[in-house]
Amino acid sequence: MNIEYQAPEISQLDDGEGRFGTELKRTKAVFLASTAKSMVVLDELSEGTTFEEKMETSANVLNGFYQKGNNTILI
């Protein structure tokens, strides 16, 4: 079993993506690295968006990890 962790890194926002874009790229990398046997911890997903966008994005991301079959925690 491996543990994958995604948390915001404010210092890494110099790539022109902005906070939301940077978080999505990091979440995608965690998703691709995870397996059904992974423990995934996502911290502050979709910050910098509206409440509605945050809820919709979070639900979609969690659904993707659920379909992969791993254990995912959203903080």
PDB file of N, CA, C and O in Angstrom, chain B, residues numbered from 101:
ATOM      1  N   MET B 101       0.850  -1.181   0.000  1.00  0.00           N
ATOM      2  CA  MET B 101       0.000   0.000   0.000  1.00  0.00           C
ATOM      3  C   MET B 101       0.891   1.238   0.000  1.00  0.00           C
ATOM      4  O   MET B 101       1.883   1.289   0.727  1.00  0.00           O
ATOM      5  N   ASN B 102       0.548   2.221  -0.800  1.00  0.00           N
ATOM      6  CA  ASN B 102       1.268   3.483  -0.795  1.00  0.00           C
ATOM      7  C   ASN B 102       0.324   4.607  -0.370  1.00  0.00           C
ATOM      8  O   ASN B 102      -0.895   4.496  -0.497  1.00  0.00           O
ATOM      9  N   ILE B 103       0.910   5.677   0.131  1.00  0.00           N
ATOM     10  CA  ILE B 103       0.141   6.842   0.564  1.00  0.00           C
ATOM     11  C   ILE B 103       0.465   7.994  -0.368  1.00  0.00           C
ATOM     12  O   ILE B 103       1.633   8.321  -0.580  1.00  0.00           O
ATOM     13  N   GLU B 104      -0.567   8.605  -0.922  1.00  0.00           N
ATOM     14  CA  GLU B 104      -0.438   9.774  -1.791  1.00  0.00           C
ATOM     15  C   GLU B 104      -1.048  10.958  -1.068  1.00  0.00           C
ATOM     16  O   GLU B 104      -2.124  10.838  -0.483  1.00  0.00           O
ATOM     17  N   TYR B 105      -0.374  12.105  -1.100  1.00  0.00           N
ATOM     18  CA  TYR B 105      -0.825  13.277  -0.354  1.00  0.00           C
ATOM     19  C   TYR B 105      -0.772  14.509  -1.240  1.00  0.00           C
ATOM     20  O   TYR B 105       0.232  14.761  -1.907  1.00  0.00           O
ATOM     21  N   GLN B 106      -1.844  15.267  -1.245  1.00  0.00           N
ATOM     22  CA  GLN B 106      -1.912  16.519  -2.003  1.00  0.00           C
ATOM     23  C   GLN B 106      -2.273  17.626  -1.037  1.00  0.00           C
ATOM     24  O   GLN B 106      -3.292  17.550  -0.350  1.00  0.00           O
ATOM     25  N   ALA B 107      -1.442  18.653  -0.981  1.00  0.00           N
ATOM     26  CA  ALA B 107      -1.715  19.835  -0.157  1.00  0.00           C
ATOM     27  C   ALA B 107      -1.262  21.067  -0.939  1.00  0.00           C
ATOM     28  O   ALA B 107      -0.338  20.985  -1.748  1.00  0.00           O
ATOM     29  N   PRO B 108      -1.906  22.198  -0.702  1.00  0.00           N
ATOM     30  CA  PRO B 108      -1.513  23.406  -1.433  1.00  0.00           C
ATOM     31  C   PRO B 108      -0.097  23.840  -1.084  1.00  0.00           C
ATOM     32  O   PRO B 108       0.321  23.781   0.073  1.00  0.00           O
ATOM     33  N   GLU B 109       0.630  24.276  -2.098  1.00  0.00           N
ATOM     34  CA  GLU B 109       1.960  24.845  -1.912  1.00  0.00           C
ATOM     35  C   GLU B 109       1.948  26.226  -2.542  1.00  0.00           C
ATOM     36  O   GLU B 109       2.154  26.371  -3.747  1.00  0.00           O
ATOM     37  N   ILE B 110       1.709  27.222  -1.735  1.00  0.00           N
ATOM     38  CA  ILE B 110       1.588  28.590  -2.221  1.00  0.00           C
ATOM     39  C   ILE B 110       2.851  29.043  -2.933  1.00  0.00           C
ATOM     40  O   ILE B 110       2.778  29.816  -3.888  1.00  0.00           O
ATOM     41  N   SER B 111       3.997  28.578  -2.486  1.00  0.00           N
ATOM     42  CA  SER B 111       5.265  29.002  -3.080  1.00  0.00           C
ATOM     43  C   SER B 111       5.447  28.495  -4.508  1.00  0.00           C
ATOM     44  O   SER B 111       6.358  28.950  -5.200  1.00  0.00           O
ATOM     45  N   GLN B 112       4.623  27.586  -4.963  1.00  0.00           N
ATOM     46  CA  GLN B 112       4.770  26.992  -6.290  1.00  0.00           C
ATOM     47  C   GLN B 112       3.796  27.580  -7.314  1.00  0.00           C
ATOM     48  O   GLN B 112       3.473  26.924  -8.304  1.00  0.00           O
ATOM     49  N   LEU B 113       3.331  28.800  -7.087  1.00  0.00           N
ATOM     50  CA  LEU B 113       2.327  29.381  -7.984  1.00  0.00           C
ATOM     51  C   LEU B 113       2.932  30.227  -9.101  1.00  0.00           C
ATOM     52  O   LEU B 113       2.214  31.010  -9.723  1.00  0.00           O
ATOM     53  N   ASP B 114       4.200  30.097  -9.370  1.00  0.00           N
ATOM     54  CA  ASP B 114       4.851  30.920 -10.384  1.00  0.00           C
ATOM     55  C   ASP B 114       4.736  30.354 -11.794  1.00  0.00           C
ATOM     56  O   ASP B 114       5.375  30.868 -12.711  1.00  0.00           O
ATOM     57  N   ASP B 115       3.945  29.318 -11.987  1.00  0.00           N
ATOM     58  CA  ASP B 115       3.838  28.689 -13.306  1.00  0.00           C
ATOM     59  C   ASP B 115       2.731  29.281 -14.169  1.00  0.00           C
ATOM     60  O   ASP B 115       2.486  28.788 -15.270  1.00  0.00           O
ATOM     61  N   GLY B 116       2.052  30.336 -13.692  1.00  0.00           N
ATOM     62  CA  GLY B 116       1.007  30.981 -14.481  1.00  0.00           C
ATOM     63  C   GLY B 116      -0.346  30.312 -14.401  1.00  0.00           C
ATOM     64  O   GLY B 116      -1.296  30.778 -15.030  1.00  0.00           O
ATOM     65  N   GLU B 117      -0.462  29.244 -13.653  1.00  0.00           N
ATOM     66  CA  GLU B 117      -1.713  28.502 -13.544  1.00  0.00           C
ATOM     67  C   GLU B 117      -2.655  29.090 -12.502  1.00  0.00           C
ATOM     68  O   GLU B 117      -3.866  28.891 -12.595  1.00  0.00           O
ATOM     69  N   GLY B 118      -2.144  29.796 -11.531  1.00  0.00           N
ATOM     70  CA  GLY B 118      -2.968  30.237 -10.414  1.00  0.00           C
ATOM     71  C   GLY B 118      -3.142  29.103  -9.430  1.00  0.00           C
ATOM     72  O   GLY B 118      -2.768  27.963  -9.704  1.00  0.00           O
ATOM     73  N   ARG B 119      -3.709  29.421  -8.287  1.00  0.00           N
ATOM     74  CA  ARG B 119      -3.833  28.412  -7.229  1.00  0.00           C
ATOM     75  C   ARG B 119      -4.715  27.235  -7.655  1.00  0.00           C
ATOM     76  O   ARG B 119      -4.343  26.078  -7.456  1.00  0.00           O
ATOM     77  N   PHE B 120      -5.871  27.524  -8.236  1.00  0.00           N
ATOM     78  CA  PHE B 120      -6.788  26.456  -8.629  1.00  0.00           C
ATOM     79  C   PHE B 120      -6.160  25.543  -9.688  1.00  0.00           C
ATOM     80  O   PHE B 120      -6.234  24.320  -9.576  1.00  0.00           O
ATOM     81  N   GLY B 121      -5.553  26.129 -10.698  1.00  0.00           N
ATOM     82  CA  GLY B 121      -4.916  25.339 -11.750  1.00  0.00           C
ATOM     83  C   GLY B 121      -3.773  24.492 -11.224  1.00  0.00           C
ATOM     84  O   GLY B 121      -3.605  23.341 -11.626  1.00  0.00           O
ATOM     85  N   THR B 122      -2.980  25.070 -10.315  1.00  0.00           N
ATOM     86  CA  THR B 122      -1.878  24.335  -9.711  1.00  0.00           C
ATOM     87  C   THR B 122      -2.396  23.166  -8.894  1.00  0.00           C
ATOM     88  O   THR B 122      -1.839  22.070  -8.957  1.00  0.00           O
ATOM     89  N   GLU B 123      -3.463  23.388  -8.123  1.00  0.00           N
ATOM     90  CA  GLU B 123      -4.046  22.300  -7.332  1.00  0.00           C
ATOM     91  C   GLU B 123      -4.589  21.195  -8.220  1.00  0.00           C
ATOM     92  O   GLU B 123      -4.429  20.015  -7.908  1.00  0.00           O
ATOM     93  N   LEU B 124      -5.228  21.561  -9.320  1.00  0.00           N
ATOM     94  CA  LEU B 124      -5.752  20.537 -10.230  1.00  0.00           C
ATOM     95  C   LEU B 124      -4.630  19.700 -10.837  1.00  0.00           C
ATOM     96  O   LEU B 124      -4.766  18.483 -10.970  1.00  0.00           O
ATOM     97  N   LYS B 125      -3.528  20.339 -11.203  1.00  0.00           N
ATOM     98  CA  LYS B 125      -2.390  19.605 -11.758  1.00  0.00           C
ATOM     99  C   LYS B 125      -1.811  18.643 -10.724  1.00  0.00           C
ATOM    100  O   LYS B 125      -1.475  17.506 -11.053  1.00  0.00           O
ATOM    101  N   ARG B 126      -1.696  19.089  -9.490  1.00  0.00           N
ATOM    102  CA  ARG B 126      -1.155  18.236  -8.433  1.00  0.00           C
ATOM    103  C   ARG B 126      -2.124  17.101  -8.110  1.00  0.00           C
ATOM    104  O   ARG B 126      -1.699  15.973  -7.861  1.00  0.00           O
ATOM    105  N   THR B 127      -3.429  17.396  -8.112  1.00  0.00           N
ATOM    106  CA  THR B 127      -4.427  16.357  -7.845  1.00  0.00           C
ATOM    107  C   THR B 127      -4.410  15.317  -8.960  1.00  0.00           C
ATOM    108  O   THR B 127      -4.537  14.122  -8.694  1.00  0.00           O
ATOM    109  N   LYS B 128      -4.255  15.755 -10.191  1.00  0.00           N
ATOM    110  CA  LYS B 128      -4.162  14.815 -11.319  1.00  0.00           C
ATOM    111  C   LYS B 128      -2.952  13.907 -11.161  1.00  0.00           C
ATOM    112  O   LYS B 128      -3.042  12.705 -11.409  1.00  0.00           O
ATOM    113  N   ALA B 129      -1.822  14.469 -10.752  1.00  0.00           N
ATOM    114  CA  ALA B 129      -0.615  13.665 -10.560  1.00  0.00           C
ATOM    115  C   ALA B 129      -0.839  12.618  -9.468  1.00  0.00           C
ATOM    116  O   ALA B 129      -0.409  11.473  -9.608  1.00  0.00           O
ATOM    117  N   VAL B 130      -1.510  13.006  -8.381  1.00  0.00           N
ATOM    118  CA  VAL B 130      -1.820  12.062  -7.301  1.00  0.00           C
ATOM    119  C   VAL B 130      -2.763  10.982  -7.825  1.00  0.00           C
ATOM    120  O   VAL B 130      -2.578   9.800  -7.533  1.00  0.00           O
ATOM    121  N   PHE B 131      -3.770  11.383  -8.596  1.00  0.00           N
ATOM    122  CA  PHE B 131      -4.726  10.422  -9.152  1.00  0.00           C
ATOM    123  C   PHE B 131      -4.021   9.393 -10.027  1.00  0.00           C
ATOM    124  O   PHE B 131      -4.273   8.194  -9.909  1.00  0.00           O
ATOM    125  N   LEU B 132      -3.145   9.859 -10.896  1.00  0.00           N
ATOM    126  CA  LEU B 132      -2.446   8.950 -11.800  1.00  0.00           C
ATOM    127  C   LEU B 132      -1.467   8.042 -11.059  1.00  0.00           C
ATOM    128  O   LEU B 132      -1.222   6.916 -11.493  1.00  0.00           O
ATOM    129  N   ALA B 133      -0.908   8.516  -9.955  1.00  0.00           N
ATOM    130  CA  ALA B 133       0.045   7.708  -9.180  1.00  0.00           C
ATOM    131  C   ALA B 133      -0.635   6.716  -8.252  1.00  0.00           C
ATOM    132  O   ALA B 133      -0.011   5.751  -7.809  1.00  0.00           O
ATOM    133  N   SER B 134      -1.902   6.942  -7.955  1.00  0.00           N
ATOM    134  CA  SER B 134      -2.594   6.079  -6.992  1.00  0.00           C
ATOM    135  C   SER B 134      -3.097   4.800  -7.647  1.00  0.00           C
ATOM    136  O   SER B 134      -3.296   4.725  -8.860  1.00  0.00           O
ATOM    137  N   THR B 135      -3.293   3.794  -6.793  1.00  0.00           N
ATOM    138  CA  THR B 135      -3.847   2.515  -7.228  1.00  0.00           C
ATOM    139  C   THR B 135      -5.013   2.177  -6.304  1.00  0.00           C
ATOM    140  O   THR B 135      -5.320   2.933  -5.382  1.00  0.00           O
ATOM    141  N   ALA B 136      -5.651   1.058  -6.549  1.00  0.00           N
ATOM    142  CA  ALA B 136      -6.749   0.624  -5.691  1.00  0.00           C
ATOM    143  C   ALA B 136      -6.276   0.358  -4.259  1.00  0.00           C
ATOM    144  O   ALA B 136      -7.084   0.359  -3.330  1.00  0.00           O
ATOM    145  N   LYS B 137      -4.991   0.134  -4.080  1.00  0.00           N
ATOM    146  CA  LYS B 137      -4.442  -0.145  -2.753  1.00  0.00           C
ATOM    147  C   LYS B 137      -3.874   1.102  -2.076  1.00  0.00           C
ATOM    148  O   LYS B 137      -3.273   0.998  -1.007  1.00  0.00           O
ATOM    149  N   SER B 138      -4.052   2.262  -2.670  1.00  0.00           N
ATOM    150  CA  SER B 138      -3.499   3.501  -2.126  1.00  0.00           C
ATOM    151  C   SER B 138      -4.399   4.116  -1.069  1.00  0.00           C
ATOM    152  O   SER B 138      -5.617   3.939  -1.072  1.00  0.00           O
ATOM    153  N   MET B 139      -3.760   4.842  -0.169  1.00  0.00           N
ATOM    154  CA  MET B 139      -4.461   5.743   0.747  1.00  0.00           C
ATOM    155  C   MET B 139      -4.173   7.140   0.218  1.00  0.00           C
ATOM    156  O   MET B 139      -3.013   7.542   0.125  1.00  0.00           O
ATOM    157  N   VAL B 140      -5.214   7.881  -0.127  1.00  0.00           N
ATOM    158  CA  VAL B 140      -5.057   9.212  -0.705  1.00  0.00           C
ATOM    159  C   VAL B 140      -5.597  10.247   0.276  1.00  0.00           C
ATOM    160  O   VAL B 140      -6.713  10.119   0.779  1.00  0.00           O
ATOM    161  N   VAL B 141      -4.793  11.273   0.540  1.00  0.00           N
ATOM    162  CA  VAL B 141      -5.204  12.374   1.408  1.00  0.00           C
ATOM    163  C   VAL B 141      -5.151  13.647   0.581  1.00  0.00           C
ATOM    164  O   VAL B 141      -4.099  14.019   0.060  1.00  0.00           O
ATOM    165  N   LEU B 142      -6.295  14.311   0.463  1.00  0.00           N
ATOM    166  CA  LEU B 142      -6.402  15.570  -0.276  1.00  0.00           C
ATOM    167  C   LEU B 142      -6.685  16.685   0.722  1.00  0.00           C
ATOM    168  O   LEU B 142      -7.629  16.594   1.506  1.00  0.00           O
ATOM    169  N   ASP B 143      -5.881  17.722   0.695  1.00  0.00           N
ATOM    170  CA  ASP B 143      -6.009  18.821   1.639  1.00  0.00           C
ATOM    171  C   ASP B 143      -6.373  20.100   0.889  1.00  0.00           C
ATOM    172  O   ASP B 143      -5.673  20.502  -0.041  1.00  0.00           O
ATOM    173  N   GLU B 144      -7.459  20.728   1.294  1.00  0.00           N
ATOM    174  CA  GLU B 144      -7.921  22.003   0.730  1.00  0.00           C
ATOM    175  C   GLU B 144      -8.080  21.957  -0.783  1.00  0.00           C
ATOM    176  O   GLU B 144      -7.469  22.746  -1.505  1.00  0.00           O
ATOM    177  N   LEU B 145      -8.884  21.052  -1.244  1.00  0.00           N
ATOM    178  CA  LEU B 145      -9.148  20.918  -2.672  1.00  0.00           C
ATOM    179  C   LEU B 145     -10.010  22.072  -3.170  1.00  0.00           C
ATOM    180  O   LEU B 145     -10.994  22.433  -2.523  1.00  0.00           O
ATOM    181  N   SER B 146      -9.660  22.641  -4.287  1.00  0.00           N
ATOM    182  CA  SER B 146     -10.438  23.681  -4.980  1.00  0.00           C
ATOM    183  C   SER B 146     -10.498  25.009  -4.239  1.00  0.00           C
ATOM    184  O   SER B 146     -11.505  25.712  -4.326  1.00  0.00           O
ATOM    185  N   GLU B 147      -9.460  25.362  -3.522  1.00  0.00           N
ATOM    186  CA  GLU B 147      -9.414  26.677  -2.883  1.00  0.00           C
ATOM    187  C   GLU B 147      -9.324  27.746  -3.967  1.00  0.00           C
ATOM    188  O   GLU B 147      -8.792  27.499  -5.049  1.00  0.00           O
ATOM    189  N   GLY B 148      -9.836  28.908  -3.676  1.00  0.00           N
ATOM    190  CA  GLY B 148      -9.791  29.999  -4.639  1.00  0.00           C
ATOM    191  C   GLY B 148     -10.956  29.995  -5.609  1.00  0.00           C
ATOM    192  O   GLY B 148     -10.941  30.735  -6.592  1.00  0.00           O
ATOM    193  N   THR B 149     -11.967  29.174  -5.352  1.00  0.00           N
ATOM    194  CA  THR B 149     -13.161  29.132  -6.190  1.00  0.00           C
ATOM    195  C   THR B 149     -14.373  29.466  -5.324  1.00  0.00           C
ATOM    196  O   THR B 149     -14.255  29.625  -4.109  1.00  0.00           O
ATOM    197  N   THR B 150     -15.520  29.568  -5.953  1.00  0.00           N
ATOM    198  CA  THR B 150     -16.745  29.810  -5.188  1.00  0.00           C
ATOM    199  C   THR B 150     -17.126  28.537  -4.439  1.00  0.00           C
ATOM    200  O   THR B 150     -16.619  27.458  -4.745  1.00  0.00           O
ATOM    201  N   PHE B 151     -18.006  28.662  -3.471  1.00  0.00           N
ATOM    202  CA  PHE B 151     -18.454  27.502  -2.704  1.00  0.00           C
ATOM    203  C   PHE B 151     -19.072  26.453  -3.628  1.00  0.00           C
ATOM    204  O   PHE B 151     -18.792  25.262  -3.487  1.00  0.00           O
ATOM    205  N   GLU B 152     -19.904  26.883  -4.566  1.00  0.00           N
ATOM    206  CA  GLU B 152     -20.565  25.951  -5.475  1.00  0.00           C
ATOM    207  C   GLU B 152     -19.551  25.208  -6.353  1.00  0.00           C
ATOM    208  O   GLU B 152     -19.650  23.997  -6.547  1.00  0.00           O
ATOM    209  N   GLU B 153     -18.575  25.961  -6.880  1.00  0.00           N
ATOM    210  CA  GLU B 153     -17.543  25.332  -7.708  1.00  0.00           C
ATOM    211  C   GLU B 153     -16.697  24.357  -6.882  1.00  0.00           C
ATOM    212  O   GLU B 153     -16.328  23.282  -7.354  1.00  0.00           O
ATOM    213  N   LYS B 154     -16.402  24.749  -5.656  1.00  0.00           N
ATOM    214  CA  LYS B 154     -15.614  23.891  -4.776  1.00  0.00           C
ATOM    215  C   LYS B 154     -16.344  22.582  -4.502  1.00  0.00           C
ATOM    216  O   LYS B 154     -15.740  21.511  -4.556  1.00  0.00           O
ATOM    217  N   MET B 155     -17.638  22.661  -4.209  1.00  0.00           N
ATOM    218  CA  MET B 155     -18.416  21.457  -3.921  1.00  0.00           C
ATOM    219  C   MET B 155     -18.513  20.554  -5.155  1.00  0.00           C
ATOM    220  O   MET B 155     -18.348  19.339  -5.050  1.00  0.00           O
ATOM    221  N   GLU B 156     -18.779  21.144  -6.313  1.00  0.00           N
ATOM    222  CA  GLU B 156     -18.904  20.355  -7.546  1.00  0.00           C
ATOM    223  C   GLU B 156     -17.576  19.705  -7.917  1.00  0.00           C
ATOM    224  O   GLU B 156     -17.534  18.519  -8.242  1.00  0.00           O
ATOM    225  N   THR B 157     -16.497  20.475  -7.871  1.00  0.00           N
ATOM    226  CA  THR B 157     -15.180  19.938  -8.210  1.00  0.00           C
ATOM    227  C   THR B 157     -14.778  18.841  -7.233  1.00  0.00           C
ATOM    228  O   THR B 157     -14.289  17.787  -7.638  1.00  0.00           O
ATOM    229  N   SER B 158     -14.986  19.092  -5.951  1.00  0.00           N
ATOM    230  CA  SER B 158     -14.637  18.101  -4.926  1.00  0.00           C
ATOM    231  C   SER B 158     -15.412  16.807  -5.131  1.00  0.00           C
ATOM    232  O   SER B 158     -14.839  15.723  -5.028  1.00  0.00           O
ATOM    233  N   ALA B 159     -16.700  16.905  -5.418  1.00  0.00           N
ATOM    234  CA  ALA B 159     -17.517  15.713  -5.648  1.00  0.00           C
ATOM    235  C   ALA B 159     -17.011  14.936  -6.861  1.00  0.00           C
ATOM    236  O   ALA B 159     -16.931  13.708  -6.818  1.00  0.00           O
ATOM    237  N   ASN B 160     -16.674  15.633  -7.931  1.00  0.00           N
ATOM    238  CA  ASN B 160     -16.173  14.965  -9.134  1.00  0.00           C
ATOM    239  C   ASN B 160     -14.833  14.282  -8.887  1.00  0.00           C
ATOM    240  O   ASN B 160     -14.615  13.151  -9.322  1.00  0.00           O
ATOM    241  N   VAL B 161     -13.936  14.975  -8.188  1.00  0.00           N
ATOM    242  CA  VAL B 161     -12.625  14.401  -7.896  1.00  0.00           C
ATOM    243  C   VAL B 161     -12.770  13.177  -6.992  1.00  0.00           C
ATOM    244  O   VAL B 161     -12.168  12.135  -7.254  1.00  0.00           O
ATOM    245  N   LEU B 162     -13.563  13.302  -5.937  1.00  0.00           N
ATOM    246  CA  LEU B 162     -13.765  12.174  -5.020  1.00  0.00           C
ATOM    247  C   LEU B 162     -14.404  10.987  -5.733  1.00  0.00           C
ATOM    248  O   LEU B 162     -14.065   9.839  -5.447  1.00  0.00           O
ATOM    249  N   ASN B 163     -15.318  11.251  -6.654  1.00  0.00           N
ATOM    250  CA  ASN B 163     -15.939  10.178  -7.422  1.00  0.00           C
ATOM    251  C   ASN B 163     -14.898   9.433  -8.268  1.00  0.00           C
ATOM    252  O   ASN B 163     -14.948   8.209  -8.382  1.00  0.00           O
ATOM    253  N   GLY B 164     -13.963  10.175  -8.857  1.00  0.00           N
ATOM    254  CA  GLY B 164     -12.909   9.539  -9.642  1.00  0.00           C
ATOM    255  C   GLY B 164     -12.048   8.624  -8.795  1.00  0.00           C
ATOM    256  O   GLY B 164     -11.738   7.505  -9.204  1.00  0.00           O
ATOM    257  N   PHE B 165     -11.656   9.093  -7.609  1.00  0.00           N
ATOM    258  CA  PHE B 165     -10.867   8.251  -6.708  1.00  0.00           C
ATOM    259  C   PHE B 165     -11.697   7.060  -6.228  1.00  0.00           C
ATOM    260  O   PHE B 165     -11.168   5.958  -6.082  1.00  0.00           O
ATOM    261  N   TYR B 166     -12.987   7.271  -5.984  1.00  0.00           N
ATOM    262  CA  TYR B 166     -13.870   6.175  -5.558  1.00  0.00           C
ATOM    263  C   TYR B 166     -13.922   5.093  -6.631  1.00  0.00           C
ATOM    264  O   TYR B 166     -13.853   3.903  -6.323  1.00  0.00           O
ATOM    265  N   GLN B 167     -14.044   5.505  -7.884  1.00  0.00           N
ATOM    266  CA  GLN B 167     -14.103   4.546  -8.973  1.00  0.00           C
ATOM    267  C   GLN B 167     -12.797   3.764  -9.114  1.00  0.00           C
ATOM    268  O   GLN B 167     -12.794   2.627  -9.586  1.00  0.00           O
ATOM    269  N   LYS B 168     -11.700   4.375  -8.707  1.00  0.00           N
ATOM    270  CA  LYS B 168     -10.420   3.674  -8.716  1.00  0.00           C
ATOM    271  C   LYS B 168     -10.345   2.624  -7.613  1.00  0.00           C
ATOM    272  O   LYS B 168      -9.570   1.672  -7.703  1.00  0.00           O
ATOM    273  N   GLY B 169     -11.151   2.801  -6.579  1.00  0.00           N
ATOM    274  CA  GLY B 169     -11.243   1.810  -5.523  1.00  0.00           C
ATOM    275  C   GLY B 169     -10.314   2.014  -4.349  1.00  0.00           C
ATOM    276  O   GLY B 169     -10.176   1.118  -3.515  1.00  0.00           O
ATOM    277  N   ASN B 170      -9.664   3.178  -4.258  1.00  0.00           N
ATOM    278  CA  ASN B 170      -8.760   3.395  -3.132  1.00  0.00           C
ATOM    279  C   ASN B 170      -9.468   4.098  -1.978  1.00  0.00           C
ATOM    280  O   ASN B 170     -10.624   4.503  -2.103  1.00  0.00           O
ATOM    281  N   ASN B 171      -8.778   4.237  -0.874  1.00  0.00           N
ATOM    282  CA  ASN B 171      -9.299   4.967   0.283  1.00  0.00           C
ATOM    283  C   ASN B 171      -8.868   6.420   0.151  1.00  0.00           C
ATOM    284  O   ASN B 171      -7.676   6.709   0.049  1.00  0.00           O
ATOM    285  N   THR B 172      -9.826   7.330   0.153  1.00  0.00           N
ATOM    286  CA  THR B 172      -9.531   8.736  -0.040  1.00  0.00           C
ATOM    287  C   THR B 172     -10.132   9.558   1.086  1.00  0.00           C
ATOM    288  O   THR B 172     -11.290   9.371   1.459  1.00  0.00           O
ATOM    289  N   ILE B 173      -9.334  10.469   1.622  1.00  0.00           N
ATOM    290  CA  ILE B 173      -9.778  11.378   2.666  1.00  0.00           C
ATOM    291  C   ILE B 173      -9.619  12.793   2.145  1.00  0.00           C
ATOM    292  O   ILE B 173      -8.551  13.160   1.655  1.00  0.00           O
ATOM    293  N   LEU B 174     -10.673  13.592   2.247  1.00  0.00           N
ATOM    294  CA  LEU B 174     -10.628  15.006   1.882  1.00  0.00           C
ATOM    295  C   LEU B 174     -10.688  15.824   3.153  1.00  0.00           C
ATOM    296  O   LEU B 174     -11.648  15.738   3.918  1.00  0.00           O
ATOM    297  N   ILE B 175      -9.657  16.617   3.372  1.00  0.00           N
ATOM    298  CA  ILE B 175      -9.594  17.462   4.561  1.00  0.00           C
ATOM    299  C   ILE B 175     -10.034  18.861   4.190  1.00  0.00           C
ATOM    300  O   ILE B 175     -10.060  19.747   5.043  1.00  0.00           O
TER     301      ILE B 175
END
